[in-house]
């Protein structure tokens, strides 16, 4: 392997450009881009600064010049492309959902383990330093026994009938939309920070806009609400929406314990709210020092805001550290892998099963 990790990106849209920035921040070499057509690939390669446009996704995966494959396509292509990349001996960074079915997600994680592959699913909210501060406080015992985990993830980008995207089509995006797209981010972050695992849930979902300006029948949800219980005795709830006007990307949680409550808001990520019976305070990023995982987490001193792209850069930096120029594979603590993609798929399937059965269901 060359000194620089060599990357190929499949899908040159918004999230593909985020991956491209992260590749460079991690010191990687963006070799190739593939897209749905050769023309789109060429335009994407020019825009993202890749060395060449691959003739196809399959060609990019097969290239000896690519060490890590970044899959940034519509959801229905994740599983087949990730399978090809693993079989070709590549490291894989696959956007969530890892697959549109639980069975495919489980198969991919098993295949990755069989090949000893470095894998990642970009649950990048784990990399906010304020969220990691919350995790450290829970682990230290400052918060006491957690008994309530609650919050929401709200967006507005699909809040009118004129808003159309491939995710609205269940054949492309999968049986769940709002929950599988953003609800899994909330669940991943809250489980990661709290150390709790959701074991049982009851869900509702609603399609608020049944007819959009497309020929596709809308069968996936705009809104989901989920109540749950955890393995460590807490209860909780989350509200997920892609039709909440004015909410751009508000992932918010509160972890309420016997001694303290902790609250994080992704739209205000420079602070962590900490409350107790006697006082409440807003703790700025960097005020307290914890070993919080990635050395690339943030190169910025306190007072210089850390953002979503910084978190993405840190994730890709961890992946490339795991791949390593020498071929050694040491996965940094907390780096989300295909196993975490399977976890998200299990929770999503439980939500679908709960809605279908109008009942509480276990999370496998």
C-alpha positions in Angstrom: 0.0 0.0 0.0 1.2 3.5 -0.7 2.0 5.9 2.1 -1.2 7.8 1.4 -4.5 5.9 1.7 -6.1 5.9 -1.7 -9.9 6.5 -1.9 -12.7 6.1 -4.4 -16.1 7.8 -3.9 -19.3 6.3 -5.4 -21.9 9.0 -5.6 -20.8 12.6 -6.0 -23.8 14.4 -4.5 -23.9 16.4 -1.3 -22.7 13.7 1.0 -20.1 12.6 -1.5 -18.6 16.1 -1.3 -18.5 15.9 2.5 -16.6 12.6 2.2 -14.2 14.2 -0.3 -13.4 17.0 2.1 -12.8 14.5 4.9 -10.5 12.4 2.7 -8.2 15.4 2.2 -8.4 16.3 5.9 -7.3 12.8 6.8 -4.3 13.0 4.4 -5.9 10.6 1.9 -5.6 10.6 -1.9 -8.9 10.9 -3.7 -8.2 8.8 -6.8 -11.6 8.2 -8.4 -15.2 9.1 -8.5 -18.1 7.0 -9.9 -21.7 8.1 -10.4 -24.9 7.0 -12.1 -23.5 7.9 -15.6 -20.1 8.6 -17.1 -21.0 12.3 -17.6 -22.0 12.6 -13.9 -18.8 10.8 -12.8 -16.6 13.2 -14.9 -18.4 16.2 -13.5 -18.1 14.8 -10.0 -14.4 14.0 -10.4 -13.8 17.6 -11.5 -15.8 19.1 -8.7 -14.5 16.9 -6.0 -10.9 17.0 -7.2 -10.4 13.3 -8.0 -7.7 12.1 -10.3 -10.1 10.4 -12.7 -13.7 9.4 -13.3 -14.3 5.7 -13.1 -16.4 4.1 -15.9 -18.7 2.5 -13.3 -19.0 1.8 -9.6 -17.9 -1.8 -10.3 -14.8 -0.5 -12.1 -13.9 1.8 -9.2 -14.2 -1.1 -6.7 -12.0 -3.4 -8.9 -9.3 -0.8 -9.3 -5.9 -1.6 -7.8 -5.5 2.1 -7.2 -8.2 2.2 -4.6 -7.8 1.1 -1.0 -11.0 2.5 0.6 -14.4 2.6 -1.1 -16.8 5.4 0.1 -20.4 4.5 -0.8 -22.6 7.6 -1.0 -25.4 6.3 -3.3 -29.1 5.9 -2.8 -29.9 3.4 -0.1 -30.9 0.5 -2.3 -27.3 0.3 -3.7 -25.5 0.2 -0.4 -25.7 -3.5 0.2 -24.7 -4.7 -3.3 -21.8 -2.2 -3.6 -20.5 -2.9 -0.1 -20.6 -6.6 -0.8 -18.5 -6.1 -3.9 -16.1 -3.9 -2.1 -15.6 -6.4 0.7 -15.1 -9.2 -1.7 -12.5 -7.2 -3.5 -10.5 -6.8 -0.3 -11.3 -3.1 0.2 -11.9 -1.1 3.4 -15.5 0.4 3.2 -17.1 3.5 4.4 -20.8 3.1 3.7 -23.5 5.7 4.3 -26.4 4.7 6.5 -28.6 2.8 6.3 -26.0 0.1 5.8 -28.7 -1.8 4.0 -32.5 -1.5 3.5 -33.1 -4.9 5.1 -31.8 -6.3 8.4 -30.8 -9.6 6.7 -28.5 -7.7 4.2 -27.0 -5.7 7.0 -26.2 -8.8 9.1 -24.7 -10.5 6.0 -22.5 -7.5 5.3 -21.2 -7.3 8.9 -20.4 -11.1 8.8 -18.6 -10.7 5.5 -16.6 -7.8 6.8 -15.5 -9.9 9.8 -14.6 -12.8 7.5 -12.4 -10.6 5.4 -10.9 -8.7 8.4 -12.0 -5.5 6.7 -11.9 -2.0 8.2 -15.5 -0.7 7.9 -17.4 2.4 9.0 -20.9 3.8 8.9 -20.9 7.6 9.4 -22.6 8.0 12.7 -20.5 11.2 13.0 -22.4 12.9 15.8 -20.4 10.7 18.1 -17.4 13.0 17.3 -18.9 16.2 18.7 -16.7 17.0 21.7 -19.6 18.2 23.7 -21.3 14.8 23.2 -18.1 13.1 24.2 -18.0 15.3 27.3 -21.4 14.0 28.2 -20.2 10.4 27.7 -17.2 11.0 29.9 -19.5 12.5 32.7 -21.8 9.5 32.5 -18.9 7.1 32.7 -17.3 9.0 35.6 -20.5 8.5 37.7 -21.2 12.2 38.0 -24.7 11.8 36.6 -25.7 8.9 38.8 -28.0 6.2 37.6 -29.7 7.2 34.4 -33.4 6.6 34.4 -34.8 8.8 31.5 -33.3 9.2 28.0 -35.4 11.5 25.8 -35.2 13.9 22.9 -35.9 14.5 19.2 -34.4 14.8 15.8 -36.3 17.4 13.7 -35.8 18.6 10.1 -38.0 20.6 7.7 -36.5 19.8 4.3 -39.5 17.6 3.3 -42.2 19.7 4.9 -44.1 20.7 1.7 -45.6 18.7 -1.1 -43.1 20.4 -3.5 -40.2 18.7 -1.7 -39.2 15.6 -3.6 -36.2 13.3 -3.1 -35.4 9.7 -4.0 -35.7 8.9 -0.3 -39.5 9.3 -0.6 -39.6 6.2 -2.9 -39.6 3.1 -0.7 -38.2 1.0 -3.6 -35.0 3.2 -3.5 -34.9 4.5 0.1 -36.3 1.5 2.0 -39.4 0.7 4.0 -38.6 3.4 6.6 -37.6 6.9 5.7 -37.5 9.5 8.6 -36.6 6.9 11.2 -34.1 5.0 9.1 -32.6 8.3 7.8 -32.2 10.3 11.0 -33.9 8.4 13.9 -31.1 5.9 13.8 -28.6 8.8 14.3 -30.4 9.8 17.5 -30.5 6.2 18.8 -26.8 5.6 18.0 -25.7 8.8 19.7 -27.8 8.2 22.8 -26.7 4.6 23.2 -23.1 5.6 22.7 -23.2 8.5 25.2 -25.3 6.8 27.8 -23.9 3.2 27.7 -27.5 1.9 27.6 -29.0 -0.3 24.9 -32.6 -0.1 23.8 -34.2 -3.5 24.5 -37.9 -3.0 23.8 -39.9 -0.3 22.0 -43.3 0.8 20.9 -43.5 3.0 17.8 -45.9 5.1 15.8 -45.3 6.6 12.4 -47.2 9.0 10.2 -47.1 10.1 6.6 -48.0 13.7 6.9 -47.8 14.5 3.1 -49.4 11.7 1.2 -49.0 13.3 -2.2 -45.9 14.9 -3.4 -45.0 16.4 -6.8 -43.9 13.1 -8.3 -45.4 10.0 -9.7 -44.2 7.9 -6.7 -46.8 6.9 -4.1 -45.6 8.0 -0.7 -45.7 5.0 1.7 -42.8 5.9 4.0 -43.1 8.0 7.2 -42.5 11.7 7.6 -42.8 11.4 11.4 -42.0 8.7 13.9 -42.4 8.6 17.7 -40.8 5.8 19.7 -41.1 4.9 23.4 -38.5 2.5 24.7 -36.9 0.7 27.7 -33.2 -0.1 28.1 -31.0 -2.9 29.4 -29.9 -0.8 32.4 -33.4 0.1 33.6 -34.1 3.4 32.0 -37.1 4.4 30.0 -37.2 7.0 27.2 -38.7 8.4 24.0 -37.7 10.1 20.8 -39.7 12.2 18.3 -38.4 12.1 14.7 -39.6 14.4 12.0 -38.6 15.6 8.5 -41.6 18.0 8.3 -41.1 20.4 11.2 -40.9 23.9 9.7 -37.9 25.9 10.9 -36.0 22.9 12.3 -33.0 22.4 10.0 -31.1 19.6 11.7 -32.0 19.7 15.4 -30.7 16.5 17.1 -31.4 17.0 20.8 -31.2 14.7 23.7 -31.5 14.9 27.5 -30.0 12.2 29.7 -31.6 12.5 33.2 -30.0 10.7 36.1 -30.2 10.5 39.9 -27.7 13.4 40.4 -27.5 15.3 37.1 -29.1 15.8 33.7 -27.1 16.4 30.6 -28.5 18.0 27.4 -26.9 18.3 24.0 -28.2 20.1 20.9 -26.5 19.5 17.5 -27.5 22.9 16.3 -25.6 24.5 19.3 -22.8 21.9 19.6 -20.3 24.1 21.3 -22.0 23.7 24.7 -23.3 21.0 27.0 -26.1 21.8 29.5 -25.5 20.3 32.9 -28.2 20.5 35.6 -28.7 19.4 39.2 -31.1 20.2 42.0 -28.9 23.1 43.2 -27.8 24.7 40.0 -27.5 24.5 36.2 -24.7 25.5 33.9 -23.8 25.6 30.2 -20.3 24.1 29.8 -18.4 25.3 26.7 -16.4 22.9 24.6 -12.9 22.5 25.9 -13.4 23.8 29.4 -12.9 20.3 30.9 -10.3 17.9 29.5 -11.2 14.3 28.9 -9.5 11.8 26.6 -12.3 11.6 24.1 -11.1 9.2 21.4 -9.9 10.5 18.0 -6.7 12.6 18.0 -8.2 14.3 15.0 -11.5 15.1 16.8 -10.9 18.8 16.6 -7.8 20.8 15.8 -9.6 23.9 16.9 -9.1 25.5 20.4 -12.1 26.4 22.5 -14.1 29.4 21.1 -13.5 28.3 17.5 -16.7 26.4 16.7 -16.5 22.7 15.8 -19.0 21.7 13.1 -20.4 18.7 11.2 -17.6 18.6 8.7 -15.1 18.5 11.5 -16.8 15.5 12.9 -16.8 13.8 9.5 -13.1 14.6 9.1 -12.4 12.9 12.4 -14.3 9.8 11.5 -12.5 9.4 8.2 -9.2 10.1 10.0 -10.0 7.2 12.3 -10.8 4.9 9.4 -7.6 5.8 7.6 -5.6 5.3 10.9 -7.2 1.9 11.1 -6.3 1.0 7.5 -2.8 2.4 8.1 0.0 3.0 5.7 1.8 -0.1 7.0 -1.3 -2.3 6.8 -1.8 -2.6 10.6 -5.4 -2.4 11.6 -6.0 -0.9 15.0 -9.6 0.5 15.2 -9.8 3.6 17.4 -12.3 3.4 20.3 -15.8 4.5 19.3 -15.3 4.4 15.6 -18.7 3.3 14.2 -18.4 0.1 12.1 -20.7 -2.2 10.1 -21.6 -3.7 13.5 -23.1 -0.4 14.4 -24.9 -0.3 11.1 -26.5 -3.7 12.0 -27.6 -2.2 15.3 -29.3 0.6 13.5 -31.0 -1.9 11.2 -32.3 -3.9 14.2 -33.8 -0.9 15.8 -35.4 0.2 12.5 -36.9 -3.3 12.0 -38.3 -3.2 15.5 -39.9 0.1 14.8 -41.5 -1.3 11.6 -42.6 -4.4 13.5 -44.1 -2.4 16.3 -46.1 -0.2 13.9 -47.4 -3.2 12.0 -48.4 -5.1 15.1 -49.5 -2.0 17.1 -47.5 -3.4 20.1 -44.3 -3.4 22.1 -41.6 -5.5 20.4 -38.1 -6.6 21.6 -35.0 -5.2 19.8 -32.9 -8.2 18.8 
